Amino acid sequence: MSRLHVHIAVEQLDTNIAFYSALFGCEPTVTKPDYAKWDLADPAVNFAISTRGSKPGLDHVGIQADDGDELQAIRQRLEQADIKGMAQEGTTCCYARSDKYWTTDPQGIAWESFHTLESAAIFGERPDAEQNSGACCTPDLSRCC
């Protein structure tokens, strides 16, 4: 089963954790000094917030695949529709190592399809991502999408 993924860049993590915990009726499943994530069954969504975005607001939207085959099926659907994208294999972002396929919608909103392989001790691979410099893991999609 696929799960919708939403990531919102926020300014104050604690205030937002309190808001979304109240909204969803549960505490985050992952909490870091700069990141929190709720893996919700009802509604079925992987909802994350962090202080890593370039500005507060919607950072990107995505679909979390249960396995590599499901991720490949999402990629194939996009490619068959002549929608360009960018693959990332074994990349580390948001305290997880994942295979990903990125694209943008007609408005320019980044969409991340991904399959999580394992958790990671660091936020991301990019050096600036470790220094709370406003760097989320969304790659520069202007060249591909």
Order of alpha helices (4+ residues) and beta strands (2+ residues): beta-alpha-beta-beta-beta-beta-alpha-beta-beta-beta
